């Protein structure tokens, strides 16, 4: 899933590898997908983008925005992006394929669900995109303790920490994936209620958000996710599908997995007491 660290590294790799490439053709809906969401008519993406040159890219919280002259192409959520230096390696199933004049290509494949938006710059009205664009990222100085404290205090204190951090677009791009290590580093159980945290614990949670996401971004993303070239990130997750059933790196207790709020949570019952 594209979350804050993955969007950061995908934007950097786009800048390094795709700037200046001219689109030769665009293929959409090659593999119809019930949960692939497009803006407008995806059949017209070829008309919009053919001949356009990639001029920039931006990480928008948990979304990647690629600029093609006067158009934006935005990828979010469960879109798997791959750069192909030639015609080999292009997945059999894909929801978008952008071919360039130099015979390279960019493919976008969706496993569970994902969004692909294409529109003239400034015309995207998708609420998730607008939240990602307009709210401060934890990777920036604008996301500071006073801002986070306001978010915390204005949310229902009955919410669990997972619900607070990963729902309602309070912090766009901070999803169920990255929150596992954030809460581990803060020493908080995902089911713990906001009302249970004191001032020092709120500050500790804030610091865990900042440092964990920064470490993930600087390490090229998480080891549970792949980059533009299909390589996993170098950040070794502490609490994830890769570590469930293994000893906690802090205390040696077995790492637990549990279904909660429509997804899985991973935690150490000793280090993250409920």
Beta strands, then each sheet from edge to edge (+ up, - down):
strand 1: 23-28
strand 2: 36-38
strand 3: 54-60
strand 4: 63-68
strand 5: 71-84
strand 6: 96-100
strand 7: 105-120
strand 8: 256-260
strand 9: 263-267
sheet 1: 1+ 6- 7+ 2+
sheet 2: 1+ 6- 7+ 5- 4+ 3-
sheet 3: 8+ 9-
end
